[in-house]
Amino acid sequence: MTPSTAHAPSSIHRIGVIGGGQLAWMMGPAAQRLGLELVVQTPSEADPAVAMAQSAVLAPVADVAGTTALADQCDVITFENEFIDCAGLQPLADRGVRFRPRLEVLNLVLDKRHQREFFARIGLPNPRCAVLDGAESEAELHQRAADLGFPLVMKTRRLGYDGYGTRVVRAPEEVLATWDSFQRAPVLMEEFVPFTKELAIMVARSATGDIALYPTVETVQVNQICRRVVAPAAVSTAVADTMTHLGRTLAEQLELVGIVGMECFLTQDDRVLVNEIAPRTHNSGHYSLDACATSQFEQQLRAVSDLPLGSPHLTCAQAVMVNLLGLAESEASHEQKLAQLQQLPQATLYWYNKGIRPGRKLGHITQRLESGTDPIAAAEAIEALWYGPNPISS
């Protein structure tokens, strides 16, 4: 599969995107190349995607009236943000509004319990887990935690992302206090997986069932937020094959139209366990803008507008992507560091033009690398320029 410059068919020309952040913003150049128009639904005129969209509906992403207005302007609706009101949008789907992916897919990922149950049903390997609905007694809480063993991970079942709503519980005496910190909301408790690597893969699927599988990448998290991505991951052929098999199975079983990111743990004995999925473009696929024949953003647009999928293959031997989070420093300090990053060879910088706040994702940089180059050293050099001289352990 190779990218085409052909315009979208007349039946799908205007794409509605729920969400107007950096993911929608990065769709802009691809939409222009493909002859598509974008309309975004987002709360603020200052959100990154508003400047590049043909039109914007200024409303929160979960606002049904806003999405109704969006649907009136578009041929199909896709997503950069899954935190929507699926039940409220169902009447729109019932009357023929095309959501790609389907609302059922979005509804699935809104509750981590439903994700786990779906993975088990379709044969995707999971960490062991237990569910708390919120009405359990303290005795039931402690028993389910003991059955999993310690340490364990407690996650809010809804609205968690980038580490928000996730806690590691290391001992029995921490269980109740941790649940109390979640106000005893419904949670998922999972075994703590002593992984050797965290892996991810992006998978696109068209309405006709064609599938494009991107390379398996390694991600590294700091404080549960992605710091870097290395493409391709340094894993065995068997592990890479397992990732592509699981990714294909996921896309087919979801009956996906669009793109999905799948995050996994690699265990010490080379087993792959699925952690979470995101039915949209994903941080772990940003490298594809500069290192693949077709970026994840173009691929999402191709899939939802019924264009042929493009090639997902790497156009360089390897690449690293580093996220640039806001620092507790002045705006001038950020600008100085950006100027240094722009001098790196074979590197492309993306700055999302968002307000600077410590810990906020403000941009990313991708560096294309030759065969034989140490990608970890390359990533650490970038991180040292931005975060300081104490690179994270890989």
N, C-alpha and C positions, 0 to 999 in steps of 0.2 A: 504494500500500500504506500503510495506517495502522495504528498499534498497536491492539491489542484488549485488553480486560481479561478476556477469557474464560480460564478455567482450562485447564490442559493436559489432554489426554485421559487416561483412567485408565491406559492402557497405558504412558504415560511420565509419571511423577509425581515420581520421585526421580532426580536427576541426580548422578552421581558426577563429581568434578572431580579430576584428578591434578594436584596442586600446591595449596598453600594460602597463596600470597603475595597481593600487592595485586591481581593480576588476578582471582583467585577472590573476594577480598573485595569487589571492585566489582560482582560479579555478584549480591550479596546482595539489595539493594533490588529489582532487577528480578525475581529469583526470587520474592520475596514478592508483588509485584504480579501475577505470572502464576500464582500458586498452586502453585509448584514448591518442592520441598525439595532442599537441597544437602547432599551428603556429600563431604568433602574428604579426600584422601590427602596427608599432609604430615608432615615429620619431627618437628615440635615443637608443643607446645600453645601456644607463644608466637607462632606464625605468624599473620598478620593474619586469614585467613579462618576460623580455628577458632572465633572468637567469634560469627560470624554463621551458621555452618553448623548444620544440625540434628544432625549427627554428624560425627565425624572418625576416620579410620584413621591412627594415628600410625606412619608408616613412610616411608622415603625414596621419592622419586617413581619411582625405577627398581627398587623392590622388588616382585618378582612376587607374593610371598605377600601383601603389602599390597594390591596391586591385586585379587588373588583375593578377599580379604576385602571390598574395596570393591564388587566386582561382586555379591557376595551381598546387598548392601544397596540396590542401584540398578537402575533400568530401562535406563539408558544411561550410558556414560562418555565424558566429554569432557576437555579439557586446558587448563591454563594454562601448562604446562611440557612441552616436547617431548623432554626428555632422559630418555627411558624405555628399557626393555629390550624392544624390539619382538619379537625372536625369542622371548624368554621369555613374552611375552603372547600369542603366536600360538595356543597351545592353548586359551586362553580364547575367542579369536575363533572358532576352529574349532568350539567347542561351543555357539556362539550368543550369546556376550556381545557387545553392540552397542557398538563404539567409533566415535565420531563427532568428528572425521574418522576414516577407516579407518586401521589400523596402517600400511598401505602408504604413506599420505601422510606420516605421522610418520617412517617409515623413510627416505623420500626426503629430508627436510630435515636428517636427522642427519648426512649427509655432503655437504659442499659440492660435491664432484665429481658426485655423483648429481643434485644440483640443477641444475648447469650442463648436464649431459647431457640432463636432462629438458626444460629450457628450450629447448635447441637442437632437440630432437626435435619439440616442439609449435610451434616458430616464434617463440618469444619472443627478442628481440635481447639478446645477451650481450656483455660485454667479452671480448676475446681472453684465453685462459687456457692454462695448461699444468699437468700433473699430476705430482707426485712421490709414489711409493708408499712410499719410505723406503729402498729398496735401490739407488738409482741411484748411479753414480760421481760424483765431483766434476766430471769433464769433462762428463757428461750434464747435471748441474745447471747449470753455467755456459752450456752451449749453449742449453738451454731458456730461461734467463733472457735471453740475448742475442737470441734469436728474438723475445721479447716487447718488448725495449727497456727503457730506464730513464727515469724511475723505474718500479717495478712494486710490486705488493702481494703479500705472502706471507701466507697464512691457513692455520691448522690446519683440516683437513677436518672435524673433529668437535669438539663441545663449545665452540665459540667463540661469544661473545655480548657485546654492549656494548663492543666493541673488544678484548676479551680474545682472544688468539690471532691478532692481526692486526698486521703490521708493514709499514711502507713501506720499500722497499729502493731507495736513490737512486743507487747506483753498483755496478759489478761487484765491487769489493773487499768489499762488504757482504753479498754473497749467501751465501757459505758460513757466515759468522759468524751470520747470521740463522737459517739452517737449523739450525745447531748449537744456537742458543738454543731451538729447538723440539725438541731432542734427535733431530733427523732423523726426526721423525714424518711420516706422510703429510700433505702440504700441497698447497694449490692456489696457483699463481702466476698473477696476473692483470695485464693492462695497467693502468697508473694512468690513470684517466679524468679529464681536466681539466674537470670539470662546472661548469656555471653555477648549478645548483640541484640539491638532492636532493629528490625527490618521493616521495610514498607514497599508497597508496589501500587502503582496507579494502573487502573484497568478501564478502558472505554468500551462501550457496546452501543451499536446502532439499533434502530427499530427493526431492521431486517436480521439482526442476530450476529452481525460481524463484530469481531472482538479485536482490540488492539491492546497488547500487554507491554507495558514499559519495563525497563530493567528493574530488578530488585536492588534497592538501595539500603544503605545503613544510615540510621538516624541516631543522633546523640542528644540526649535531653539534659538540661541544667535546670534544677528546680521545676521539673516536669514541663518545661517549655523547650521546644526543639531549638537547639543551638546550631547544629550543623547536619548536613546530608552529604554522604559520599556515594557517588554513582560511577560504576556499579559497586555493589557490596562485595567485599572479599569473602565469599562463601563457596562451599563446594558446589559442583554441578548438581548434585542430588538436592541440596537445599534450594538452589535457584529453581530447579524443576518443581519442587514442592510448592514454592511461592507462586509460580505461574499456574500450577494446577489449582491451588486454592483460590487464586484471583479469578481464574476463568469460571470455576464453580460458583463463586460468589456472584459474579455478574450475570451468569445464566439463571441462577436460582432467583435472583432479584427481578429477573426480566428487565434489567436496567436499560434505560435509554439515557445516556449521559456518561459521566465518568465517576469513578469511586476510588477512594484511597483506602487501602487496607494496611493496618499497622499490626505487627506481629512481634513475638518474643522468640529468640533462638536459644534453646536450652543447652546445657553443657553436653548433652548427648545428641545434639543436632536435631532435636525435635522442634517443630514450628508450632507455636500456639497463637491463635488469633487474639489480639487485644481489642481493637476497636476499628470501626469503619466510618468513613465520611463520604456521603454520596454527592460529591462536588469536587472541584479542584482543591488541592491540599498542599500544605506547606512542604511536604516531602516530595512534591513534584515540581517545585519552582525551578529546579535546575534545568528542566526540560525546555525552558524559554531559550536557552543558549546552547544546550548540549544535545538536543534531539531534533530529528527532522521535522517533527510536528510537536508543538508545545501542548501541555495538558489543557491550556486555555483554548487554543484553536480546536483541540480534539473535542472538548465539551461542546463547542459551538457546532462543529461538524455533526456530532451525534444527534443533537437536538433539532437541527435544521434539515436532517435527512441528506446531508452531503456524505460522500464516501469518507471513511475514516482515513487519516494520514498515517504515515510510517512513524512508529514510536521509537525507532532505533537511535542509538547514540551516534552523533556526528563527530565525536572525538573519542580518544582512548578512555578518558575518565574525566570527572568533574567534581568539584566541591561547591556546596552552597552554604553560606553562613548567614544566619539571621542577625539583624542589627536591632537590638532592643534599646529603648531609651535609657540613658545614663543619668545619674544624679550629678549632672554637670551643666554648664551653661550652653546656650544655643551656639555660641561662638566655638566652644570646644567640640560640639558635634560637627560643625561645619569644617573645622580643621581636620578632624579625623576622616570625614568624607573625602576631602581633597587628597589625603594620603591614599585612601583606598582606590581612588580613581586612577592612580598611577600604576597600579598593579598590572602586569602583562596578562593578556588573554582573559581579562576580567570585565564583567558588566555589572554596574551598580544600579539598583532599583530603589528609589526613595519615594515613599508613599505620600508624602506631603500631608502628614497627620500632625496634630499637636504633640510636642515632645512631652513625654511623661515617663519617669523611670519604670522600666519593665515592659513598656508598650512596644509592640512590633512596629518599627518605623520604616524598615526597609530590609533588603537582603542583597547579597553580592554572590555572583557565581563566577568561578574561575575554571576555564577549560584547561586540562592538563594533558601533557604528552605521556605516552606509555613509559613506564619506568620511574615516573615522578612519584614521590611519596605523598599521597593525598592527605594523610594526617598532618604531616609537616606543613603542607600548603594551607590547610584549614587553620592550624595553630598560628601561622604567621598572620593570617587575616584577623583572627581573634585577638592576637596581641596588639595589633594596631587599634582595634576598636575597644576592647575590654581591658587591656592592660597586659603586663608581662607574665601573667600566671595562667598559661593555657590549661584547659580542662584535660582530664585524663580521658583517653579514648578506650 
